[in-house]
Amino acid sequence: MLNLPAISSDVSAQSFTRQSVNIREPLNQAESKPQQESSFQQQVNRQLLLNRLGVDAEKLEELEKRIDELENKGQLSDKEREQLDNLYAAKEQLFEEAARRRNGDELPPGSLIETSA
């Protein structure tokens, strides 16, 4: 008969705990990877849509950042509300300008397309 060393319950619990931690780390990384890919995919889709619409993404991001700052501030003064309204109007104008360019109503300088027939 083989004489195997007895494993105390403390040692087995410790090794099990270490194994559990090691096992969970890859799972957490694997779980976060689809979220990262999803976030990346959303960013790519948004950028493609903005490019297709002809919207200047940098200006839009700047406007959205300033809007978020004011919205997260809580109570707004009358001046801040007016600024927020102006930012919303600027954002809307950005999309309207892109739509006019897309329809050929407002072409950028140096455009090869002639609008007069």
C-alpha positions in Angstrom: 0.0 0.0 0.0 1.2 3.5 -0.8 1.9 5.9 2.0 0.8 9.3 0.7 1.3 12.4 2.8 -1.8 13.7 4.4 -3.0 17.0 3.1 -4.2 19.3 5.7 -7.5 21.1 5.1 -5.7 24.5 5.4 -3.3 23.6 2.6 -6.0 22.4 0.2 -8.1 25.4 0.9 -5.2 27.7 0.2 -4.3 26.0 -3.0 -8.0 26.0 -4.0 -8.2 29.7 -3.3 -5.1 30.4 -5.3 -6.5 28.4 -8.2 -9.8 30.1 -8.0 -8.2 33.5 -8.3 -6.0 32.4 -11.2 -9.1 30.9 -12.9 -11.2 34.0 -12.5 -8.6 36.5 -13.9 -8.8 35.1 -17.4 -12.6 35.0 -17.2 -12.7 38.7 -16.1 -10.4 39.6 -19.0 -12.5 37.5 -21.4 -15.7 39.2 -20.1 -14.3 42.7 -20.5 -12.9 41.9 -24.0 -16.4 41.7 -25.7 -17.3 45.0 -23.9 -14.2 46.6 -25.2 -14.8 45.3 -28.7 -18.4 46.4 -28.5 -17.3 49.9 -27.4 -14.7 50.0 -30.2 -17.3 48.8 -32.7 -19.7 51.6 -31.5 -17.0 54.2 -32.0 -16.2 52.9 -35.5 -19.9 52.9 -36.4 -20.4 56.4 -35.1 -17.4 57.7 -37.0 -18.5 56.0 -40.2 -22.0 57.5 -39.8 -20.6 61.0 -39.2 -18.3 60.7 -42.2 -21.1 59.6 -44.4 -23.3 62.4 -43.2 -20.4 64.9 -43.7 -20.4 66.1 -40.1 -17.1 67.4 -38.7 -16.5 64.9 -35.9 -14.0 67.1 -34.0 -16.4 70.0 -33.8 -19.2 67.7 -32.8 -17.2 66.1 -30.0 -16.2 69.6 -28.8 -19.8 70.7 -28.7 -20.9 67.5 -27.0 -18.2 67.8 -24.4 -19.2 71.4 -23.5 -22.9 70.4 -23.4 -22.1 67.5 -21.1 -20.1 69.8 -18.8 -23.0 72.2 -18.5 -25.6 69.4 -18.1 -23.7 67.7 -15.4 -23.2 71.0 -13.5 -26.7 70.7 -11.9 -28.3 74.1 -11.3 -27.6 76.5 -14.1 -27.7 80.2 -14.1 -29.6 82.1 -16.8 -26.3 82.8 -18.6 -25.4 79.1 -18.5 -28.8 78.0 -19.8 -28.4 80.5 -22.7 -24.9 79.0 -23.4 -26.5 75.5 -23.3 -29.2 76.6 -25.8 -26.6 78.1 -28.0 -24.5 74.9 -27.9 -27.6 72.8 -28.9 -28.3 75.3 -31.7 -24.6 75.0 -32.9 -24.9 71.2 -32.9 -28.1 71.3 -34.9 -26.5 73.8 -37.3 -23.5 71.5 -37.8 -25.9 68.7 -39.0 -27.9 71.1 -41.2 -24.7 72.4 -42.9 -23.6 68.8 -43.5 -27.0 68.1 -45.0 -26.8 71.1 -47.3 -23.3 70.0 -48.5 -24.5 66.5 -49.0 -27.4 67.8 -51.2 -25.1 70.0 -53.2 -26.7 73.3 -51.9 -23.5 74.4 -50.2 -20.3 73.1 -51.7 -16.9 73.5 -50.1 -14.5 76.0 -51.8 -12.6 74.4 -54.7 -15.2 71.8 -55.3 -15.1 70.3 -58.8 -18.9 70.0 -59.1 -20.5 72.9 -60.8 -24.0 73.9 -59.6 -24.9 76.2 -62.5 -26.2 74.6 -65.7 
